[in-house]
Amino acid sequence: MLTEEVLRLVLQEEVGPRLDSLEGRFDSLGQQVKEGFEAVDQRFKELLKALEGVVDEKFPVIGQRSGGSPATGRIAAKGS
């Protein structure tokens, strides 16, 4: 019984605060990773949009003859 009580106190006084601290750190790191991915995603979308503009400017006929998208160079499926 005494051993259980001692272990409970050690866990409560020593391990508990450390676990709380680690949990807070992981939450913070998770938020930073999420924000980083969102920033990369936003930048990728901006670069893709800029690239589409360059493709439209340099190669305006890509995809237009077949009814596809000039911005992406995609060719429309036959019969559509």
N, C-alpha and C positions, 0 to 999 in steps of 0.2 A: 504493500500500500504506500509506504513512504517513497519507494522508488518511483511509482507512478506519479505521485505528487511532485517529486523533484523533477521528473521528466516534463511534466505538464508546465511547471514554472519555467524551466529552461526554454522550452518551446515558446511559451508565451512571451518571455522577457528577451530572449536572444534571437531566436529564429524568426518569430513573427515579424518584428520590425525589419529584419533583413529581407524577408520575402516581400513585404510591402514596398520596400525600396526598389527591389528588383522589378516588381510588377509595374511600378511607376516608370522605371527606366524603359521597360519593354513597351509600355503604352506610348511613351515619348518617341522612342525609335520607330514604332509602327506609324505614328503620325508623320514623322519626318520622311519615312519611306513613301507613304501615300502622297504627300505633297510633292516629293521628288518625281514620282511617276506621273502625277498630274501635270507638272511643269514640262516634263519630257513629252508627254502626249500633246500638250498645247503647242510646243515648239515644233513637233513633227507635223501637226496640222498646218501651222504657218508655213513651214518649208514646202509641204505638199502643194499648198495653194500657190506659193510663189513659183514652184516648178510648173504647175499647170499653166500659169500665165506665160512663162517662157516658152512652153511647148506651143501654146496658141499663137504666140508672136512669131516664133521661128518656123513652125510647121503648120500653118493654118488649114491646110487641106487634109491633114491626117484625120481619118475617120469621117470627114464630111461627105465624101463621095458615097460611102456605104451607109450613111445615116447614123453613124456612131457618134461618140462624144469627142469633139476636137480637143477638149481639155485633158482627157485621159488617153486618147488614142484608141479607145475601145471601138471595135467594129461591131455593128449591129448584126444580129443573127438574121440569116436569110429567111425571107417570108414574114418578117415582122413589120 
